[in-house]
Amino acid sequence: MLSDQGIICNGWDPVYRPDTQKCPADVVNLGFVLNVVEDLDERTEALKQAWQLARRLLIVAARGVGRLNGS
């Protein structure tokens, strides 16, 4: 969708796009990525790599555990 609007974008995924090269970008988005990486060291490394690739902005979103209403 972004490419169709003329926005230069790329994505990497270890399962679906493992051959895509990771490269620096103005914006790096880790949307619901870290919460599915079970190994703490691997999760930490993913966050560090994303930070190194982000030239202007790093977006991190993760699903938390538990209920929002506190019960």
PQR file with spaces between the fields and no chain letter, atoms N, CA, C, O and H, PARSE charges and radii, in Angstrom:
ATOM       1  N    MET     1       0.816   -1.185    0.000 -0.4000 1.5000
ATOM       2  CA   MET     1       0.000    0.000    0.000 -0.0000 2.0000
ATOM       3  C    MET     1       0.874    1.268    0.000  0.5500 1.7000
ATOM       4  O    MET     1       0.607    2.210   -0.746 -0.5500 1.4000
ATOM       5  N    LEU     2       1.906    1.281    0.832 -0.4000 1.5000
ATOM       6  CA   LEU     2       2.783    2.459    0.882 -0.0000 2.0000
ATOM       7  C    LEU     2       3.507    2.657   -0.439  0.5500 1.7000
ATOM       8  O    LEU     2       3.605    3.781   -0.933 -0.5500 1.4000
ATOM       9  H    LEU     2       2.124    0.516    1.438  0.4000 1.0000
ATOM      10  N    SER     3       4.011    1.581   -1.009 -0.4000 1.5000
ATOM      11  CA   SER     3       4.699    1.669   -2.302 -0.0000 2.0000
ATOM      12  C    SER     3       3.782    2.202   -3.380  0.5500 1.7000
ATOM      13  O    SER     3       4.211    2.978   -4.233 -0.5500 1.4000
ATOM      14  H    SER     3       3.932    0.669   -0.608  0.4000 1.0000
ATOM      15  N    ASP     4       2.515    1.795   -3.352 -0.4000 1.5000
ATOM      16  CA   ASP     4       1.535    2.276   -4.329 -0.0000 2.0000
ATOM      17  C    ASP     4       1.324    3.784   -4.240  0.5500 1.7000
ATOM      18  O    ASP     4       0.905    4.417   -5.209 -0.5500 1.4000
ATOM      19  H    ASP     4       2.166    1.164   -2.659  0.4000 1.0000
ATOM      20  N    GLN     5       1.618    4.355   -3.072 -0.4000 1.5000
ATOM      21  CA   GLN     5       1.461    5.799   -2.867 -0.0000 2.0000
ATOM      22  C    GLN     5       2.779    6.544   -3.067  0.5500 1.7000
ATOM      23  O    GLN     5       2.881    7.730   -2.751 -0.5500 1.4000
ATOM      24  H    GLN     5       1.959    3.841   -2.285  0.4000 1.0000
ATOM      25  N    GLY     6       3.783    5.849   -3.590 -0.4000 1.5000
ATOM      26  CA   GLY     6       5.057    6.490   -3.879 -0.0000 2.0000
ATOM      27  C    GLY     6       5.990    6.608   -2.694  0.5500 1.7000
ATOM      28  O    GLY     6       6.992    7.320   -2.759 -0.5500 1.4000
ATOM      29  H    GLY     6       3.701    4.886   -3.847  0.4000 1.0000
ATOM      30  N    ILE     7       5.672    5.919   -1.615 -0.4000 1.5000
ATOM      31  CA   ILE     7       6.516    5.961   -0.421 -0.0000 2.0000
ATOM      32  C    ILE     7       7.515    4.807   -0.501  0.5500 1.7000
ATOM      33  O    ILE     7       7.134    3.648   -0.662 -0.5500 1.4000
ATOM      34  H    ILE     7       4.858    5.340   -1.563  0.4000 1.0000
ATOM      35  N    ILE     8       8.781    5.142   -0.388 -0.4000 1.5000
ATOM      36  CA   ILE     8       9.826    4.117   -0.435 -0.0000 2.0000
ATOM      37  C    ILE     8       9.800    3.363    0.898  0.5500 1.7000
ATOM      38  O    ILE     8       9.967    3.959    1.962 -0.5500 1.4000
ATOM      39  H    ILE     8       9.090    6.083   -0.258  0.4000 1.0000
ATOM      40  N    CYS     9       9.592    2.064    0.824 -0.4000 1.5000
ATOM      41  CA   CYS     9       9.531    1.280    2.051 -0.0000 2.0000
ATOM      42  C    CYS     9      10.040   -0.128    1.785  0.5500 1.7000
ATOM      43  O    CYS     9      10.117   -0.584    0.645 -0.5500 1.4000
ATOM      44  H    CYS     9       9.457    1.580   -0.041  0.4000 1.0000
ATOM      45  N    ASN    10      10.378   -0.790    2.861 -0.4000 1.5000
ATOM      46  CA   ASN    10      10.904   -2.140    2.768 -0.0000 2.0000
ATOM      47  C    ASN    10      10.580   -2.847    4.068  0.5500 1.7000
ATOM      48  O    ASN    10      10.264   -2.198    5.064 -0.5500 1.4000
ATOM      49  H    ASN    10      10.315   -0.420    3.788  0.4000 1.0000
ATOM      50  N    GLY    11      10.653   -4.142    4.071 -0.4000 1.5000
ATOM      51  CA   GLY    11      10.402   -4.891    5.287 -0.0000 2.0000
ATOM      52  C    GLY    11      11.226   -6.152    5.324  0.5500 1.7000
ATOM      53  O    GLY    11      11.569   -6.720    4.287 -0.5500 1.4000
ATOM      54  H    GLY    11      10.910   -4.669    3.261  0.4000 1.0000
ATOM      55  N    TRP    12      11.541   -6.584    6.525 -0.4000 1.5000
ATOM      56  CA   TRP    12      12.283   -7.818    6.719 -0.0000 2.0000
ATOM      57  C    TRP    12      11.533   -8.664    7.730  0.5500 1.7000
ATOM      58  O    TRP    12      11.010   -8.148    8.718 -0.5500 1.4000
ATOM      59  H    TRP    12      11.262   -6.123    7.368  0.4000 1.0000
ATOM      60  N    ASP    13      11.482   -9.963    7.483 -0.4000 1.5000
ATOM      61  CA   ASP    13      10.846  -10.904    8.399 -0.0000 2.0000
ATOM      62  C    ASP    13      11.630  -12.207    8.318  0.5500 1.7000
ATOM      63  O    ASP    13      11.916  -12.683    7.219 -0.5500 1.4000
ATOM      64  H    ASP    13      11.906  -10.382    6.680  0.4000 1.0000
ATOM      65  N    PRO    14      11.984  -12.796    9.464 -0.5600 1.5000
ATOM      66  CA   PRO    14      12.805  -14.005    9.423  0.2800 2.0000
ATOM      67  C    PRO    14      12.104  -15.199    8.775  0.5500 1.7000
ATOM      68  O    PRO    14      12.771  -16.139    8.344 -0.5500 1.4000
ATOM      69  N    VAL    15      10.785  -15.177    8.699 -0.4000 1.5000
ATOM      70  CA   VAL    15      10.034  -16.276    8.095 -0.0000 2.0000
ATOM      71  C    VAL    15       9.567  -15.929    6.692  0.5500 1.7000
ATOM      72  O    VAL    15       9.794  -16.695    5.755 -0.5500 1.4000
ATOM      73  H    VAL    15      10.243  -14.413    9.050  0.4000 1.0000
ATOM      74  N    TYR    16       8.914  -14.777    6.536 -0.4000 1.5000
ATOM      75  CA   TYR    16       8.273  -14.428    5.267 -0.0000 2.0000
ATOM      76  C    TYR    16       9.162  -13.674    4.286  0.5500 1.7000
ATOM      77  O    TYR    16       8.929  -13.738    3.079 -0.5500 1.4000
ATOM      78  H    TYR    16       8.729  -14.155    7.297  0.4000 1.0000
ATOM      79  N    ARG    17      10.175  -12.961    4.774 -0.4000 1.5000
ATOM      80  CA   ARG    17      11.077  -12.207    3.899 -0.0000 2.0000
ATOM      81  C    ARG    17      12.516  -12.276    4.409  0.5500 1.7000
ATOM      82  O    ARG    17      13.140  -11.240    4.635 -0.5500 1.4000
ATOM      83  H    ARG    17      10.365  -12.909    5.754  0.4000 1.0000
ATOM      84  N    PRO    18      13.047  -13.481    4.592 -0.5600 1.5000
ATOM      85  CA   PRO    18      14.395  -13.605    5.168  0.2800 2.0000
ATOM      86  C    PRO    18      15.513  -13.142    4.247  0.5500 1.7000
ATOM      87  O    PRO    18      16.606  -12.832    4.719 -0.5500 1.4000
ATOM      88  N    ASP    19      15.264  -13.089    2.943 -0.4000 1.5000
ATOM      89  CA   ASP    19      16.313  -12.696    2.002 -0.0000 2.0000
ATOM      90  C    ASP    19      16.365  -11.191    1.754  0.5500 1.7000
ATOM      91  O    ASP    19      17.238  -10.711    1.031 -0.5500 1.4000
ATOM      92  H    ASP    19      14.375  -13.342    2.559  0.4000 1.0000
ATOM      93  N    THR    20      15.441  -10.450    2.345 -0.4000 1.5000
ATOM      94  CA   THR    20      15.443   -9.001    2.197 -0.0000 2.0000
ATOM      95  C    THR    20      16.563   -8.414    3.056  0.5500 1.7000
ATOM      96  O    THR    20      16.727   -8.785    4.218 -0.5500 1.4000
ATOM      97  H    THR    20      14.731  -10.840    2.932  0.4000 1.0000
ATOM      98  N    GLN    21      17.320   -7.506    2.478 -0.4000 1.5000
ATOM      99  CA   GLN    21      18.436   -6.891    3.207 -0.0000 2.0000
ATOM     100  C    GLN    21      17.907   -5.856    4.197  0.5500 1.7000
ATOM     101  O    GLN    21      17.046   -5.044    3.861 -0.5500 1.4000
ATOM     102  H    GLN    21      17.187   -7.204    1.533  0.4000 1.0000
ATOM     103  N    LYS    22      18.426   -5.896    5.404 -0.4000 1.5000
ATOM     104  CA   LYS    22      18.099   -4.867    6.397 -0.0000 2.0000
ATOM     105  C    LYS    22      18.935   -3.638    6.063  0.5500 1.7000
ATOM     106  O    LYS    22      20.140   -3.748    5.837 -0.5500 1.4000
ATOM     107  H    LYS    22      19.126   -6.556    5.677  0.4000 1.0000
ATOM     108  N    CYS    23      18.299   -2.465    6.030 -0.4000 1.5000
ATOM     109  CA   CYS    23      19.032   -1.248    5.690 -0.0000 2.0000
ATOM     110  C    CYS    23      18.507   -0.086    6.518  0.5500 1.7000
ATOM     111  O    CYS    23      17.360   -0.110    6.962 -0.5500 1.4000
ATOM     112  H    CYS    23      17.320   -2.376    6.214  0.4000 1.0000
ATOM     113  N    PRO    24      19.337    0.933    6.729 -0.5600 1.5000
ATOM     114  CA   PRO    24      18.900    2.099    7.488  0.2800 2.0000
ATOM     115  C    PRO    24      17.689    2.761    6.840  0.5500 1.7000
ATOM     116  O    PRO    24      17.528    2.739    5.620 -0.5500 1.4000
ATOM     117  N    ALA    25      16.844    3.349    7.681 -0.4000 1.5000
ATOM     118  CA   ALA    25      15.652    4.034    7.192 -0.0000 2.0000
ATOM     119  C    ALA    25      15.318    5.178    8.138  0.5500 1.7000
ATOM     120  O    ALA    25      15.694    5.153    9.310 -0.5500 1.4000
ATOM     121  H    ALA    25      16.975    3.367    8.672  0.4000 1.0000
ATOM     122  N    ASP    26      14.617    6.170    7.630 -0.4000 1.5000
ATOM     123  CA   ASP    26      14.188    7.271    8.492 -0.0000 2.0000
ATOM     124  C    ASP    26      13.297    6.758    9.618  0.5500 1.7000
ATOM     125  O    ASP    26      13.423    7.196   10.762 -0.5500 1.4000
ATOM     126  H    ASP    26      14.312    6.190    6.678  0.4000 1.0000
ATOM     127  N    VAL    27      12.399    5.833    9.296 -0.4000 1.5000
ATOM     128  CA   VAL    27      11.476    5.272   10.275 -0.0000 2.0000
ATOM     129  C    VAL    27      11.611    3.752   10.278  0.5500 1.7000
ATOM     130  O    VAL    27      11.544    3.117    9.225 -0.5500 1.4000
ATOM     131  H    VAL    27      12.297    5.477    8.367  0.4000 1.0000
ATOM     132  N    VAL    28      11.799    3.178   11.449 -0.4000 1.5000
ATOM     133  CA   VAL    28      11.796    1.730   11.626 -0.0000 2.0000
ATOM     134  C    VAL    28      10.648    1.394   12.565  0.5500 1.7000
ATOM     135  O    VAL    28      10.529    1.971   13.646 -0.5500 1.4000
ATOM     136  H    VAL    28      11.853    3.695   12.304  0.4000 1.0000
ATOM     137  N    ASN    29       9.803    0.454   12.145 -0.4000 1.5000
ATOM     138  CA   ASN    29       8.620    0.086   12.912 -0.0000 2.0000
ATOM     139  C    ASN    29       8.720   -1.361   13.373  0.5500 1.7000
ATOM     140  O    ASN    29       8.786   -2.278   12.554 -0.5500 1.4000
ATOM     141  H    ASN    29       9.900   -0.014   11.267  0.4000 1.0000
ATOM     142  N    LEU    30       8.732   -1.562   14.682 -0.4000 1.5000
ATOM     143  CA   LEU    30       8.650   -2.902   15.262 -0.0000 2.0000
ATOM     144  C    LEU    30       7.237   -3.057   15.821  0.5500 1.7000
ATOM     145  O    LEU    30       7.037   -3.030   17.035 -0.5500 1.4000
ATOM     146  H    LEU    30       8.679   -0.818   15.348  0.4000 1.0000
ATOM     147  N    GLY    31       6.281   -3.215   14.950 -0.4000 1.5000
ATOM     148  CA   GLY    31       4.889   -3.334   15.360 -0.0000 2.0000
ATOM     149  C    GLY    31       4.548   -4.762   15.707  0.5500 1.7000
ATOM     150  O    GLY    31       4.492   -5.623   14.829 -0.5500 1.4000
ATOM     151  H    GLY    31       6.443   -3.237   13.964  0.4000 1.0000
ATOM     152  N    PHE    32       4.320   -5.021   16.977 -0.4000 1.5000
ATOM     153  CA   PHE    32       3.967   -6.346   17.472 -0.0000 2.0000
ATOM     154  C    PHE    32       4.978   -7.397   17.050  0.5500 1.7000
ATOM     155  O    PHE    32       4.624   -8.483   16.590 -0.5500 1.4000
ATOM     156  H    PHE    32       4.365   -4.322   17.690  0.4000 1.0000
ATOM     157  N    VAL    33       6.247   -7.045   17.218 -0.4000 1.5000
ATOM     158  CA   VAL    33       7.357   -7.943   16.900 -0.0000 2.0000
ATOM     159  C    VAL    33       7.954   -8.508   18.185  0.5500 1.7000
ATOM     160  O    VAL    33       8.071   -9.724   18.334 -0.5500 1.4000
ATOM     161  H    VAL    33       6.535   -6.163   17.591  0.4000 1.0000
ATOM     162  N    LEU    34       8.324   -7.645   19.096 -0.4000 1.5000
ATOM     163  CA   LEU    34       9.045   -8.082   20.289 -0.0000 2.0000
ATOM     164  C    LEU    34       8.230   -9.029   21.159  0.5500 1.7000
ATOM     165  O    LEU    34       8.791   -9.918   21.800 -0.5500 1.4000
ATOM     166  H    LEU    34       8.229   -6.657   18.975  0.4000 1.0000
ATOM     167  N    ASN    35       6.912   -8.849   21.187 -0.4000 1.5000
ATOM     168  CA   ASN    35       6.092   -9.712   22.040 -0.0000 2.0000
ATOM     169  C    ASN    35       6.000  -11.159   21.536  0.5500 1.7000
ATOM     170  O    ASN    35       5.577  -12.038   22.287 -0.5500 1.4000
ATOM     171  H    ASN    35       6.456   -8.127   20.666  0.4000 1.0000
ATOM     172  N    VAL    36       6.383  -11.423   20.288 -0.4000 1.5000
ATOM     173  CA   VAL    36       6.341  -12.793   19.775 -0.0000 2.0000
ATOM     174  C    VAL    36       7.717  -13.459   19.778  0.5500 1.7000
ATOM     175  O    VAL    36       7.840  -14.633   19.429 -0.5500 1.4000
ATOM     176  H    VAL    36       6.727  -10.709   19.678  0.4000 1.0000
ATOM     177  N    VAL    37       8.745  -12.716   20.169 -0.4000 1.5000
ATOM     178  CA   VAL    37      10.097  -13.279   20.282 -0.0000 2.0000
ATOM     179  C    VAL    37      10.253  -13.748   21.733  0.5500 1.7000
ATOM     180  O    VAL    37      10.348  -12.932   22.649 -0.5500 1.4000
ATOM     181  H    VAL    37       8.645  -11.763   20.453  0.4000 1.0000
ATOM     182  N    GLU    38      10.277  -15.039   21.926 -0.4000 1.5000
ATOM     183  CA   GLU    38      10.285  -15.589   23.286 -0.0000 2.0000
ATOM     184  C    GLU    38      11.636  -15.493   23.981  0.5500 1.7000
ATOM     185  O    GLU    38      11.685  -15.280   25.192 -0.5500 1.4000
ATOM     186  H    GLU    38      10.200  -15.703   21.182  0.4000 1.0000
ATOM     187  N    ASP    39      12.722  -15.643   23.252 -0.4000 1.5000
ATOM     188  CA   ASP    39      14.058  -15.607   23.842 -0.0000 2.0000
ATOM     189  C    ASP    39      14.448  -14.168   24.166  0.5500 1.7000
ATOM     190  O    ASP    39      14.459  -13.312   23.282 -0.5500 1.4000
ATOM     191  H    ASP    39      12.682  -15.816   22.268  0.4000 1.0000
ATOM     192  N    LEU    40      14.767  -13.903   25.431 -0.4000 1.5000
ATOM     193  CA   LEU    40      15.077  -12.543   25.874 -0.0000 2.0000
ATOM     194  C    LEU    40      16.293  -11.965   25.161  0.5500 1.7000
ATOM     195  O    LEU    40      16.287  -10.788   24.800 -0.5500 1.4000
ATOM     196  H    LEU    40      14.758  -14.599   26.149  0.4000 1.0000
ATOM     197  N    ASP    41      17.333  -12.766   24.950 -0.4000 1.5000
ATOM     198  CA   ASP    41      18.526  -12.280   24.254 -0.0000 2.0000
ATOM     199  C    ASP    41      18.210  -11.924   22.804  0.5500 1.7000
ATOM     200  O    ASP    41      18.696  -10.916   22.291 -0.5500 1.4000
ATOM     201  H    ASP    41      17.337  -13.722   25.244  0.4000 1.0000
ATOM     202  N    GLU    42      17.400  -12.746   22.146 -0.4000 1.5000
ATOM     203  CA   GLU    42      17.004  -12.480   20.764 -0.0000 2.0000
ATOM     204  C    GLU    42      16.132  -11.223   20.683  0.5500 1.7000
ATOM     205  O    GLU    42      16.262  -10.429   19.752 -0.5500 1.4000
ATOM     206  H    GLU    42      17.006  -13.565   22.563  0.4000 1.0000
ATOM     207  N    ARG    43      15.256  -11.054   21.654 -0.4000 1.5000
ATOM     208  CA   ARG    43      14.404   -9.860   21.710 -0.0000 2.0000
ATOM     209  C    ARG    43      15.251   -8.603   21.893  0.5500 1.7000
ATOM     210  O    ARG    43      15.019   -7.585   21.241 -0.5500 1.4000
ATOM     211  H    ARG    43      15.151  -11.699   22.411  0.4000 1.0000
ATOM     212  N    THR    44      16.231   -8.688   22.783 -0.4000 1.5000
ATOM     213  CA   THR    44      17.125   -7.554   23.026 -0.0000 2.0000
ATOM     214  C    THR    44      17.912   -7.205   21.770  0.5500 1.7000
ATOM     215  O    THR    44      18.056   -6.031   21.429 -0.5500 1.4000
ATOM     216  H    THR    44      16.420   -9.516   23.312  0.4000 1.0000
ATOM     217  N    GLU    45      18.420   -8.221   21.085 -0.4000 1.5000
ATOM     218  CA   GLU    45      19.187   -8.005   19.857 -0.0000 2.0000
ATOM     219  C    GLU    45      18.321   -7.385   18.765  0.5500 1.7000
ATOM     220  O    GLU    45      18.789   -6.512   18.034 -0.5500 1.4000
ATOM     221  H    GLU    45      18.303   -9.174   21.362  0.4000 1.0000
ATOM     222  N    ALA    46      17.084   -7.815   18.643 -0.4000 1.5000
ATOM     223  CA   ALA    46      16.170   -7.244   17.643 -0.0000 2.0000
ATOM     224  C    ALA    46      15.946   -5.752   17.908  0.5500 1.7000
ATOM     225  O    ALA    46      15.937   -4.946   16.978 -0.5500 1.4000
ATOM     226  H    ALA    46      16.704   -8.524   19.237  0.4000 1.0000
ATOM     227  N    LEU    47      15.767   -5.396   19.163 -0.4000 1.5000
ATOM     228  CA   LEU    47      15.563   -3.997   19.517 -0.0000 2.0000
ATOM     229  C    LEU    47      16.820   -3.172   19.245  0.5500 1.7000
ATOM     230  O    LEU    47      16.728   -2.055   18.735 -0.5500 1.4000
ATOM     231  H    LEU    47      15.773   -6.051   19.919  0.4000 1.0000
ATOM     232  N    LYS    48      17.981   -3.705   19.577 -0.4000 1.5000
ATOM     233  CA   LYS    48      19.243   -3.000   19.318 -0.0000 2.0000
ATOM     234  C    LYS    48      19.463   -2.795   17.814  0.5500 1.7000
ATOM     235  O    LYS    48      19.863   -1.715   17.379 -0.5500 1.4000
ATOM     236  H    LYS    48      18.056   -4.612   19.992  0.4000 1.0000
ATOM     237  N    GLN    49      19.197   -3.840   17.030 -0.4000 1.5000
ATOM     238  CA   GLN    49      19.366   -3.719   15.577 -0.0000 2.0000
ATOM     239  C    GLN    49      18.409   -2.681   14.991  0.5500 1.7000
ATOM     240  O    GLN    49      18.793   -1.895   14.125 -0.5500 1.4000
ATOM     241  H    GLN    49      18.871   -4.717   17.384  0.4000 1.0000
ATOM     242  N    ALA    50      17.177   -2.682   15.462 -0.4000 1.5000
ATOM     243  CA   ALA    50      16.205   -1.707   14.976 -0.0000 2.0000
ATOM     244  C    ALA    50      16.664   -0.287   15.309  0.5500 1.7000
ATOM     245  O    ALA    50      16.553    0.616   14.480 -0.5500 1.4000
ATOM     246  H    ALA    50      16.865   -3.320   16.166  0.4000 1.0000
ATOM     247  N    TRP    51      17.179   -0.094   16.524 -0.4000 1.5000
ATOM     248  CA   TRP    51      17.670    1.230   16.935 -0.0000 2.0000
ATOM     249  C    TRP    51      18.823    1.686   16.040  0.5500 1.7000
ATOM     250  O    TRP    51      18.893    2.855   15.660 -0.5500 1.4000
ATOM     251  H    TRP    51      17.269   -0.827   17.198  0.4000 1.0000
ATOM     252  N    GLN    52      19.716    0.772   15.707 -0.4000 1.5000
ATOM     253  CA   GLN    52      20.848    1.117   14.854 -0.0000 2.0000
ATOM     254  C    GLN    52      20.412    1.472   13.437  0.5500 1.7000
ATOM     255  O    GLN    52      21.074    2.267   12.770 -0.5500 1.4000
ATOM     256  H    GLN    52      19.659   -0.178   16.015  0.4000 1.0000
ATOM     257  N    LEU    53      19.310    0.893   12.972 -0.4000 1.5000
ATOM     258  CA   LEU    53      18.834    1.153   11.608 -0.0000 2.0000
ATOM     259  C    LEU    53      17.978    2.417   11.508  0.5500 1.7000
ATOM     260  O    LEU    53      17.829    2.981   10.424 -0.5500 1.4000
ATOM     261  H    LEU    53      18.773    0.247   13.514  0.4000 1.0000
ATOM     262  N    ALA    54      17.420    2.859   12.625 -0.4000 1.5000
ATOM     263  CA   ALA    54      16.513    4.011   12.616 -0.0000 2.0000
ATOM     264  C    ALA    54      17.298    5.320   12.554  0.5500 1.7000
ATOM     265  O    ALA    54      18.061    5.640   13.466 -0.5500 1.4000
ATOM     266  H    ALA    54      17.541    2.400   13.505  0.4000 1.0000
ATOM     267  N    ARG    55      17.104    6.068   11.476 -0.4000 1.5000
ATOM     268  CA   ARG    55      17.803    7.352   11.341 -0.0000 2.0000
ATOM     269  C    ARG    55      17.069    8.473   12.065  0.5500 1.7000
ATOM     270  O    ARG    55      17.709    9.388   12.585 -0.5500 1.4000
ATOM     271  H    ARG    55      16.484    5.808   10.735  0.4000 1.0000
ATOM     272  N    ARG    56      15.741    8.423   12.111 -0.4000 1.5000
ATOM     273  CA   ARG    56      14.981    9.508   12.730 -0.0000 2.0000
ATOM     274  C    ARG    56      14.004    9.034   13.801  0.5500 1.7000
ATOM     275  O    ARG    56      13.825    9.699   14.821 -0.5500 1.4000
ATOM     276  H    ARG    56      15.221    7.680   11.689  0.4000 1.0000
ATOM     277  N    LEU    57      13.370    7.877   13.565 -0.4000 1.5000
ATOM     278  CA   LEU    57      12.294    7.464   14.459 -0.0000 2.0000
ATOM     279  C    LEU    57      12.232    5.944   14.548  0.5500 1.7000
ATOM     280  O    LEU    57      12.282    5.252   13.532 -0.5500 1.4000
ATOM     281  H    LEU    57      13.516    7.337   12.737  0.4000 1.0000
ATOM     282  N    LEU    58      12.123    5.433   15.768 -0.4000 1.5000
ATOM     283  CA   LEU    58      11.905    4.014   16.007 -0.0000 2.0000
ATOM     284  C    LEU    58      10.552    3.875   16.691  0.5500 1.7000
ATOM     285  O    LEU    58      10.323    4.463   17.748 -0.5500 1.4000
ATOM     286  H    LEU    58      12.082    5.996   16.594  0.4000 1.0000
ATOM     287  N    ILE    59       9.662    3.104   16.095 -0.4000 1.5000
ATOM     288  CA   ILE    59       8.337    2.854   16.657 -0.0000 2.0000
ATOM     289  C    ILE    59       8.318    1.425   17.181  0.5500 1.7000
ATOM     290  O    ILE    59       8.634    0.489   16.447 -0.5500 1.4000
ATOM     291  H    ILE    59       9.848    2.626   15.237  0.4000 1.0000
ATOM     292  N    VAL    60       7.948    1.255   18.447 -0.4000 1.5000
ATOM     293  CA   VAL    60       7.860   -0.066   19.045 -0.0000 2.0000
ATOM     294  C    VAL    60       6.470   -0.221   19.651  0.5500 1.7000
ATOM     295  O    VAL    60       6.051    0.581   20.486 -0.5500 1.4000
ATOM     296  H    VAL    60       7.692    2.016   19.043  0.4000 1.0000
ATOM     297  N    ALA    61       5.769   -1.255   19.225 -0.4000 1.5000
ATOM     298  CA   ALA    61       4.462   -1.576   19.797 -0.0000 2.0000
ATOM     299  C    ALA    61       4.470   -3.054   20.147  0.5500 1.7000
ATOM     300  O    ALA    61       4.970   -3.880   19.384 -0.5500 1.4000
ATOM     301  H    ALA    61       6.110   -1.907   18.547  0.4000 1.0000
ATOM     302  N    ALA    62       3.913   -3.379   21.305 -0.4000 1.5000
ATOM     303  CA   ALA    62       3.856   -4.772   21.734 -0.0000 2.0000
ATOM     304  C    ALA    62       2.588   -5.010   22.520  0.5500 1.7000
ATOM     305  O    ALA    62       2.078   -4.123   23.203 -0.5500 1.4000
ATOM     306  H    ALA    62       3.507   -2.708   21.925  0.4000 1.0000
ATOM     307  N    ARG    63       2.099   -6.203   22.411 -0.4000 1.5000
ATOM     308  CA   ARG    63       0.910   -6.573   23.170 -0.0000 2.0000
ATOM     309  C    ARG    63       1.339   -6.943   24.570  0.5500 1.7000
ATOM     310  O    ARG    63       2.245   -7.756   24.757 -0.5500 1.4000
ATOM     311  H    ARG    63       2.513   -6.925   21.855  0.4000 1.0000
ATOM     312  N    GLY    64       0.694   -6.353   25.549 -0.4000 1.5000
ATOM     313  CA   GLY    64       0.984   -6.643   26.936 -0.0000 2.0000
ATOM     314  C    GLY    64       0.209   -7.864   27.423  0.5500 1.7000
ATOM     315  O    GLY    64      -0.677   -8.368   26.732 -0.5500 1.4000
ATOM     316  H    GLY    64      -0.042   -5.693   25.397  0.4000 1.0000
ATOM     317  N    VAL    65       0.544   -8.315   28.582 -0.4000 1.5000
ATOM     318  CA   VAL    65      -0.122   -9.461   29.195 -0.0000 2.0000
ATOM     319  C    VAL    65      -1.030   -8.954   30.297  0.5500 1.7000
ATOM     320  O    VAL    65      -0.661   -8.051   31.047 -0.5500 1.4000
ATOM     321  H    VAL    65       1.264   -7.905   29.143  0.4000 1.0000
ATOM     322  N    GLY    66      -2.197   -9.523   30.395 -0.4000 1.5000
ATOM     323  CA   GLY    66      -3.110   -9.153   31.472 -0.0000 2.0000
ATOM     324  C    GLY    66      -4.277   -8.335   30.952  0.5500 1.7000
ATOM     325  O    GLY    66      -4.397   -8.058   29.758 -0.5500 1.4000
ATOM     326  H    GLY    66      -2.497  -10.257   29.786  0.4000 1.0000
ATOM     327  N    ARG    67      -5.124   -7.962   31.884 -0.4000 1.5000
ATOM     328  CA   ARG    67      -6.329   -7.202   31.543 -0.0000 2.0000
ATOM     329  C    ARG    67      -6.109   -5.721   31.798  0.5500 1.7000
ATOM     330  O    ARG    67      -5.340   -5.333   32.676 -0.5500 1.4000
ATOM     331  H    ARG    67      -5.026   -8.187   32.853  0.4000 1.0000
ATOM     332  N    LEU    68      -6.793   -4.907   31.019 -0.4000 1.5000
ATOM     333  CA   LEU    68      -6.671   -3.461   31.163 -0.0000 2.0000
ATOM     334  C    LEU    68      -7.442   -2.937   32.369  0.5500 1.7000
ATOM     335  O    LEU    68      -7.068   -1.909   32.934 -0.5500 1.4000
ATOM     336  H    LEU    68      -7.418   -5.222   30.306  0.4000 1.0000
ATOM     337  N    ASN    69      -8.500   -3.614   32.772 -0.4000 1.5000
ATOM     338  CA   ASN    69      -9.318   -3.085   33.866 -0.0000 2.0000
ATOM     339  C    ASN    69      -8.782   -3.442   35.250  0.5500 1.7000
ATOM     340  O    ASN    69      -9.379   -3.067   36.259 -0.5500 1.4000
ATOM     341  H    ASN    69      -8.804   -4.449   32.313  0.4000 1.0000
ATOM     342  N    GLY    70      -7.672   -4.157   35.307 -0.4000 1.5000
ATOM     343  CA   GLY    70      -7.013   -4.440   36.568 -0.0000 2.0000
ATOM     344  C    GLY    70      -7.621   -5.574   37.382  0.5500 1.7000
ATOM     345  O    GLY    70      -7.152   -5.849   38.487 -0.5500 1.4000
ATOM     346  H    GLY    70      -7.187   -4.462   34.487  0.4000 1.0000
ATOM     347  N    SER    71      -8.641   -6.234   36.874 -0.4000 1.5000
ATOM     348  CA   SER    71      -9.242   -7.327   37.644 -0.0000 2.0000
ATOM     349  C    SER    71      -8.729   -8.674   37.204  0.5500 1.7000
ATOM     350  O    SER    71      -9.136   -9.699   37.752 -0.5500 1.4000
ATOM     351  H    SER    71      -9.022   -6.011   35.977  0.4000 1.0000
